Amino acid sequence: MSPASIIVNKNMSIIYSKDTVCNIKKNFFCFRQKSNAREQTIMGMRLTSRMKIKYVTVAVLVIVIMQYFGVFTHIFELDFYMNFSYPLEGDIQKYVLQLRNMEVPDVAPINVYNNTFISSCNKKCSESDYSGKLRLVYIVKSAINHFDRRLAIRSSWGFEKRFSDVPIRIVFLLGIEPEDVDLQMKVEKEQQKYGDIVQADFMDSYFNNTVKTMMGFKWAVAFCPNSKFYMFSDDDMYISTKNVLRFIRNPTQYPEYLETPVIALRQVKTPYADSEINGQNIPQQVLSTRREKTLSKFENSALVSVQSGGLKLQQFLDFELPDDVRLFAGYVFVSAPHRHRSSKWYIPLSEYPYHMWPPYVTAGAYVLSREALFDMYYASFYTRHFRFDDIYLGLVAKKAKIEPYHCTQFHYYKKEYNVFSYRHVVASHGYGEPHELLKVWNEQKSAGNA
């Protein structure tokens, strides 16, 4: 601003010229515009910064959620079918055979369930009221304080004298509650009264179910090796002993063979007649059936067709599995590990790195032949411990080269009940209420299904 633009009056007041005033206003407006622009820039930067923080926060949250639900874990899983291996790696069949033959194995076991039996029921299977061999032994996994459930089972499907001509035994497998002396005293009184409590010194808890199961195997091998079949069950299951016996007679044809008439005749052309049985001409080759060691070879051997006089006769033979059959049967699952951390069954990669489990039988109820039980027991010596019992038995079975056999009549859920719908049911979960178990079992017994 030049001096000529300023006029000083007699009162010493400064008077600006018109041009000067215009310039001042112009400069003021320029300053305001620049100031507003600067403020807008700063606000924009702040908004951008806030948006970046928001996006970063959301991204981090998404990543955390994805990690929590195992999305990234699945990326790093190994293919089960291409890469499966589980300690002890390699073929363990030689070591299993050595242990079964009471020999010192070439490789020392890596896993031994060496808990001590407090109550062993060591005379349970050596009673003299049968010829020396049992047909079926129930091993029921029971919580230590479930006295009412055990009583209901003894009064229903666990009644040992259910069929006078079929030798059956039952034991209840328990752990301990070290802090509860009164509870332990009640268990000891129960054992004195019924003589069917097998108890070992492990904590009775959910994640000790594998220990409980393998102590059941150990008990069977040590104190009850003379049964052809063993059935493991939880104490909240409905079981039909009659259907169990039907199933183990002919697993691959159950329950269809029950629906087939013993003798069905239909007209066919017949080219030959070689021999005679009960008045019917029967080809000699039909009378011979091969008995193989694996179940897959039995699927069509029980049903025979014989021809005579233009008639074809179909009937099921009185079929019996051989003593050396390896049967591990129940409801078989083929599923993937749970990788989301909220799951009760969450498994990290460090514990099991594969994308699928081996085929496994749900732990609520399953049947084992003697050979399968012995092979799996000794195979467990070379199978690293796993906390879920059904998965662990799946791992053991795979290492023992036993394929689990699937039967839909083992229900891992509570099958909807009516008298007719349970006619072929072997086992159903969901019967934790003793009065309900007794009601259903008595109805099924009256209907001829239990």
BAVEXKOL-373204 format. One record per residue: residue in three letters; y, x, z of N, C-alpha, C in turn. Coordinates in steps of 0.05 Angstrom, whole numbers, plus 5000, padded with zeros to 4 digits. Last residue first. Example, Ala and Ser with C-alpha at 12.3 -4.5 7.8 and 13.67 -1.06 7.14 Angstrom:
<rs>
ser495552575142497952735143500152585157/ala488652645156491052465156493452645156/
</rs>
This chain:
<rs>
ala286242575423286842795442284342875457/asn285242135393286542355379287142595398/gly283741625409281641815399282742065386/ala287141305435286941265406284841455393/ser286841515486285741245481285341185452/lys289641995475286741995484285441725479/gln294641795465293141925443290141955450/glu295941595515295941415492294241535470/asn295742075545293941855551293741655528/trp300042355521297342455520295242235525/val304542035533303742075505300842175503/lys304342055590304341805576303341845547/leu304742605601302342455610302142185595/leu309842725579307442855569304942695576/glu313042405612312842345584310442475571/his312342645662311442365659311242295629/pro314443175654311643125659310742845654/glu318743395606318543185627315543115631/gly318143725564318743845590318643645612/tyr316543715508315343545529315643685556/gly317844005462319743805473318643625495/his313144095407315044195427316643955439/ser306443975394309243895390310943985413/ala300244105360302144165382304944065374/val297143805324295844005342297644065366/val296843165299298543365312296843545329/his294142735277293343005269294943225282/arg296442295302293542305300292542585292/tyr301742165310300742405325297742445321/ser302841695284304041945273302942195287/phe300541285316299241365291300241635281/val303941245360301141295364299841395339/asn309841625350308541375352305541435352/tyr315342065356312741965366312241675359/glu317642625321318142345329315442205334/lys316643265349316043075328316442785338/lys320843725369319543495380319143295358/tyr319044355336320944155346319443925358/tyr314644605319316444765336318744585347/his308344365312311144285309312844445329/phe303044455273304244575297307244535294/gln301844245225301244075248301944205275/thr302544595184304744425190304344245214/cys300745265189299744995191302044805199/his299745905162301645685167300145425168/tyr297746515188296946285173298646045181/pro299847195180299946945195299346705177/glu295647715164297647535152297547275168/ile295148355189294248075193296347885182/lys296148895195295348785169293948515172/ala298549095239295649065241294448955215/lys303749055223302749325225299649315228/lys304148495223304548635198303348915200/ala303348395278301448285258301748435231/val307848635300305248735307303148645286/leu311848305278311848595272309048715277/gly310347815301310447845272310448135264/leu311047945355308347895345308147905315/tyr316647985354315048215360312148185351/ile318247465342318747675323316947915328/asp316547225390315347135365315847345343/asp319547505430316647515429315347435403/phe324847935427324047665420320947665414/arg325348495437325748295458324948005452/phe320348975423322548805412322848575431/his317449625425318149375438320549235424/arg313949905369316149915389316849645399/thr307249965365309449805355311649795376/tyr302650165385304050325365306250165351/phe300649795418301050055430302650235411/ser299749365386302349365401302849635414/ala294649445368296849515350299449525364/tyr291849225411291849515408293949605388/tyr293148675401293648805427293849105424/met291248595349294148585354294848705381/asp285748645357287148825339290148825344/phe284848225394284248495401285748695383/leu286547765364287747835389287348125397/ala283047785320285947815316287347895342/glu278147705345278647955331281647995326/arg278847185367278347415385279047675370/ser284346835337281546885341281247145358/leu289746465362288746725354285746725357/val295046005353292146045358291446325347/tyr300945765386299645905364296745965373/ala307145525406304245475406303045615381/gly312345765409311645545426308645485428/ala313746165373312446245398311546015415/thr312246155304313946065326312346075352/val310046725271309346465281311146395304/tyr313047075215312347055243311646765250/pro313947555165313047285171312147275200/pro319348005184316647965173315847675179/trp326147825168323947875188321347875173/met330848155125328947935131327148025154/his333948595120335248345114333448105120/tyr333749105173332848975148333848695145/pro334649385221336549425198335849265173/tyr335149285287333449205265335149205239/glu338649575319336049475330334049395309/ser342949685288341649905302338949835314/leu344749195272343349365253341849585267/pro343648705325345248905310343449065291/ile342348025331341048285329342848485313/tyr342647425367344147635353342547895354/trp340846955389338947125377340247345360/lys345146675405343346755426341346955416/ser351046835368348346735369346846845393/ser355847085363355746855381352946745385/arg355347475325355247555353355147325373/his351147415270353647335283353347355313/arg346147545250348047765252350747675265/his339547395255342247295261344047525266/pro334947565202336147605228338847475231/ala331647045163333347285165334347315194/ser324646835154327546795158329047065161/val319246475152320246715138323346685138/phe314746215200317446235190317746495174/val309245795213310146065204312946035192/tyr305945515264308145455245309545715238/gly299545825264301445655276303545575255/ala294846365274295846125261297745965278/phe290846855258293346835273294946605261/leu284447085253286146845250288546865269/arg279647425227282247495240284247265234/val272647375239275047285225277547355241/asp267847505263269747725258272247635242/asp264847045268265947165293268047375287/pro266546555218264946775228266346905252/leu267545855227268646115220266846335232/glu263445345204264145505227265145775217/phe261844675184263044935178263845075203/asp257644285158258244355186259244645186/leu260844115096258644225111259544255140/phe263143525069263943765083261543855099/gln261143285004261243265032262143535044/gln259442904948261343084960261343054990/leu255142814895255542774923257342994934/lys254642474836255742714848256342654877/leu249242214798251142184820252142454829/gly245142284762247642174752249742124773/gly241142534795240742264783243342134774/ser245542944829242842844826242842564814/gln249343494855248943294834245943204833/val254443674901251643684893251143454874/ser259544064925258843834907256043874898/val262844214987260844274966260344024950/leu267544515025267044275009265144334987/ala268045015045266944815062266244555047/ser270345355008267445395014266345175031/asn275645384995274045184981271045194988/glu277745765031279245515025277545305012/phe275946245048274546015058275545755046/lys279046665033276546625018274946385027/ser283146685068283746605041281246545025/leu281246905116281346615113281746525085/thr276447435113279147345112279247045105/lys271047545112272547615137275447505136/glu266547035087268147275085269747315111/arg260746775071262546785095264047045095/arg258546365019259246635028261146605052/thr253345915017256145945019256746225031/ser248245574984249145834995252145854995/leu247345104959246745114987247645385000/val248245144906250245004922249845054951/gln243745374884246145544887248345404904/gln240044954881239745154902242345314906/pro242244284875241944554863241844764885/ile238543744900240843914904240444184892/asn236543094904236143334889238743504890/gln235442774966237242824944236543084930/gly232242735011231742544989233542584965/asn233943145043234442875051234142675028/ile233743554988234443545016235243255023/glu230643924938231043664950231643684979/ser232644264878231344244903231943984915/asp234844204826233244434833231644404858/ala236943914770236243844797234144054805/tyr242143814719239843954732239243834759/pro246443574696244643724678242143824692/thr249442944702248143164716246143314699/lys255542604699253242694684252042944699/val257142164754257642384736255242444720/gln259841704799258041734776259041984760/arg260141884869261341774845259641854821/leu260241844940258741844915260341744892/ala261342214997262642044977261042064951/ile260642335064259242315039260642125021/val264942365099262842555101261142565076/pro271342265069268742155080266642375080/thr277042605090275042585069272442465081/glu280342685132280842435117278642395095/leu278943165151278442935169278742675154/tyr280643525113277743475114277143235133/glu286143545122285143395099282143335102/pro289143815159287343595169285943445146/tyr284744365144285744175164288544075156/gln282644745113282344475103283444265122/thr283545215140284745195114284544915102/pro280745165190283645175189284845115161/asn275944905218276344935190279344935184/arg275744965274273244935259273644985229/ile280844965290279445225290276745205277/phe281944395285283344605269281844865268/arg278744155324278344085295279644305277/leu280944385369278144445362277544375333/val286044155366285744445366282844515357/asn284643615370285643715345285644015343/lys283043615424281243515404282043625376/thr287643765450285343945450283343865429/ser294043715432291543565430289243755429/ile299843825470297643945454295243745455/tyr306643875480304343695478302243825461/met310044375519308744295494306744065499/asp312344685558313744435550312544325523/asp310145175568309444955586310944695580/asp307545475507309645445527308845205545/ser301345805491303145575491305245595512/phe295946075455298246125472300145885469/met289046045452291545905444293745955465/tyr283546365424285546355446287946215435/phe276446375410279246315403280946305428/lys271846565433272146595404275046545395/ser271646965492272246715479272646755449/asn271047425523268647285512269247015501/pro274747705552274247785524272047625510/cys278047675600276947445586276447505557/phe280148135622278747955640277447715626/ala282448465581281248585605279348395620/val284248125541282548355534281048455558/ala287347765571285147665555283147895549/trp291248105594289447965611286947865595/lys293948275547292548465564290548335582/phe296147795530294247935513292548125530/gly299547715574297447515567295347635550/met302848145567301148135591298947925589/met305347965522303448195519301848225545/thr308447545543306447495522304447725521/lys311847815579309947605588307747555568/val314548155544312948265565310848065575/thr317147755515315347935501313448065521/asn320447515553318247365542316247535527/asn324747725576322247855583319847705572/phe329047415564328747655548326347825557/tyr328347005603328046945575327447205559/ser324347215660326847145647326347115617/asp321547445713321047205697323747115685/met320248125718322147915722321747675703/phe313448285732315748315715317648075721/asp307948325754310348405768312648475749/ala304147725739304648015737307448075748/gln299147235747301847325753302147625752/val295646685731295746975725298647065727/ile292646165762295246295759294746595754/asp288245845775288845885746291546025742/gly286645625824285245865813285845915784/tyr288345195855287345145828285945385815/lys289445385908288445115904287145085876/gln291345905903289045855921287745575915/gln295645805869293445965860290945915877/glu298945525905298045395880295645545869/lys299945925942298445695950297345545926/glu302946265909300446365920298746125930/val307445945899305746025877303046115887/lys309645925951308645675938306745735915/met311046455957309046345975307946085963/gln315146495919312646645915310446535933/leu318946165943317846095918315246235913/asp320146475989318946205992317646115966/val322646925967320046955981318646685983/asp326247125918325546855929322746865941/glu327147605895328947525917328147265930/pro323547655851323347835875324947745899/glu319947255817322747245826322947395853/ile315547425763316247405791319247365794/gly311547075714312747325724313447285754/leu305346775692307846775707308847055711/leu301146355656302146635658304946635669/phe295445995672298345985669299546265675/val289445855636290946005657293845965651/ile283345515621286245525620287345695643/arg277545435579278845535604281945535599/ile271745095557274645155554275645255581/pro265944945523267045105545269945195540/val263844325506265544535495266744695519/asp261143895527259544085511261244315499/ser265043595552262943715569261343925553/phe271743625546269243585530267043735543/arg274843705592275443495573273043425555/lys274844065632272343915628272843685608/glu279944275637277844445627275244295620/phe285944015618283543955634281144095622/gly290544065588289444305600286944265617/trp292343565573290943725553289743985564/ser292343345636292343235609290843435591/ser292743575685291843295684291643185656/arg294944065674292244055685291043775683/ile300043885659298244005638295343995648/ala302043715708301743515686299843625664/leu302244205735300543985745300043785723/arg306044475705303344575706301444365715/arg310544155716309544175688306644275688/asp311244245770310643975760309543985732/phe312544785775310044685787309244415775/his316045205753315244955739312644845749/asn317745695772318345455788317545195775/ile316346065733315146085759315545835775/ala314745815669316745915687315645885716/ser309046005630310345815647312445945664/lys304746015578307046165589308845965604/val297945945580300445795580302645965593/ile292546005544294346185559297146075558/tyr286245715537289145675536290545875554/val280745885500282145945525285145895520/leu274645645473277545645472278645715500/arg269145755480270145665454273145715452/leu265646295511267546075511268346005483/lys259146495526261346515507263146265508/gly255346385564256546645564258846675545/ser253445865568251546075559252746355558/tyr256045605630255745605601254145845593/asp257045675683256445405674256345385644/ser258446145711255746115700255045835689/glu264546505696262946305711260446235696/ser268046855674265346955679263646755696/cys273346735670271646715646268846805650/lys275346825721275846565707273846525684/lys275547265751272947125749273046875732/asn280747435753278847605739276047485737/cys286047265764283947075757281647215742/ser290147595781288947655755286847445746/ser296247705810293947515811292747535783/ile299048145797299048065825296647875830/phe298148665752297448385758297448345788/thr303449095732301049045749300648745753/asn305249345667305849195692303149135706/asn305049645621303449735644304149595670/tyr304849645558305749445578304049485602/val306850185518304750075535305949885556/asn308050535462308950295476306650175492/ile305850945435308750965440309750735457/pro299751315444301251065442304151105448/ala298251925409298651785434300351525430/val293652005358296451995365296851825390/asp288151975361289352215350292252235357/pro285651675422286751655395288051925387/val279451705451282151805454283351815426/glu275851075449276151355443279051445448/met274350545452274650695477274750995472/asn274650265406272150395411272150575436/arg279950125406277949915409275150025416/leu282250625395282650495421280650275427/gln280450695342279750885363280050765391/leu283050275317280050275318279150475340/val288350435323287450185334284450185338/tyr288350895293288750915321287850665336/lys287450695241285550885253285850905283/gln291950375232289250255234287250445247/ile297050515223296150555250293250455254/asp300950845175298550675179297350735207/gly308050895190305450975179303250785186/glu311850945251311650935222308851015213/leu311450545308310850805297310450775267/pro317550345278316050535295313650405308/tyr317250085213317950035241316250215258/ser319849935150318350125166319150075195/phe321549685087320749635114319049865126/asn323849715036324349935054323049905082/met322849265004322749534992322749755012/tyr323248825035320848855018320649125006/phe328248875062325648875077323348945059/asp333549275047331749075035329049095049/leu338449345099336449455080334549235071/glu345349175106342549125112340749255090/phe350749205095349349455101346349415108/ile352348685088352748875066351049125070/his351648455138349748385116349948585093/thr356148645164353448745172351448695150/phe360248345144360048625136357348745143/val358947855169359147875140358848165130/gly358347725223356447905211356647925181/phe362147465252359947305241358147465222/tyr365447885266364147735287361747575276/gln367448035215365748225230364148075252/met370447585205368247655187366247845201/ile374147625247372347395246369947455228/val376648105233375348085259373347855258/ile378747955183376848175185375248165211/val382347555200380147495181377947705183/leu385847865231384347645243381947575226/val387948205192386448315214384648105227/ala390547815161388447975149386748095171/val394247615198392247435187389947595176/thr397248085206395947955228393647775219/val399248165155397548375167395948255190/tyr402347705149400047755131398147955143/lys406047795191404447555190401947595173/ile408448275174407048265200405148025201/lys410748085127408748295126407048305152/met414247715147412147625130409947835128/arg417648055176416147855190413847755174/ser419748355132418248495154416548295169/thr422447955105420148095092418448235113/leu426247835144424347625136421847755123/arg428948325146427648215170425548015163/met430948345094429048555104427548455128/gly434147895095431847905076429848115085/met437848055133436247825138433747815121/ile440148485105438748535130436948305137/thr442248205062440248415057438648465082/gln445847875087443647755073441447965068/glu449348265107447848095126445447965112/arg451248465059449848645077448148485097/ala453848015040451648125024449948315042/asn457747955078455747745075453247855060/ser460648425068459348385094457148175093/lys462448335017460648565022459148535048/gln465547895027463347875009461348095013/arg469248105062467547895071465047865053/phe471748475028470448575052468448365062/cys473948124991471948324982470348435006/phe477647855023475347715011473147905001/phe480948285034479548155056477048005045/asn483048414984481348614998479748485021/lys485847944975483748024957481848224971/lys489547955016487647735015485247814997/ile492348415000491048405026488848195026/asn494448264951492448484952490948484978/cys497847854966495547794949493448014950/val501448154996499847935009497447874992/thr503748454955502248584976500448384990/asp506248084925504048234913502348364934/lys510147914961508147724950505747874939/ser511248385014511948264989509648084980/tyr511748285084510348385060511248245035/ile515748485135515348275116514048395091/ile516048615202515048715176514448475158/ser521848605242519348485234518548585206/met526748745261524748955260521948845254/asn530648405252529248375278526848565280/lys532148505202533848595224532548565251/asn526148715167528548555172530048655196/val523149125121523549095149526148935153/ile518249055072521049015079521248965109/ile513849385029514349305057517349275061/ser513149614982511949344985512549235012/ala514850104984516549904971515549624975/pro510850405004513050325022514750115010/ser504350144980506650314978508850224997/met497650175000500050005000502550185000/
</rs>
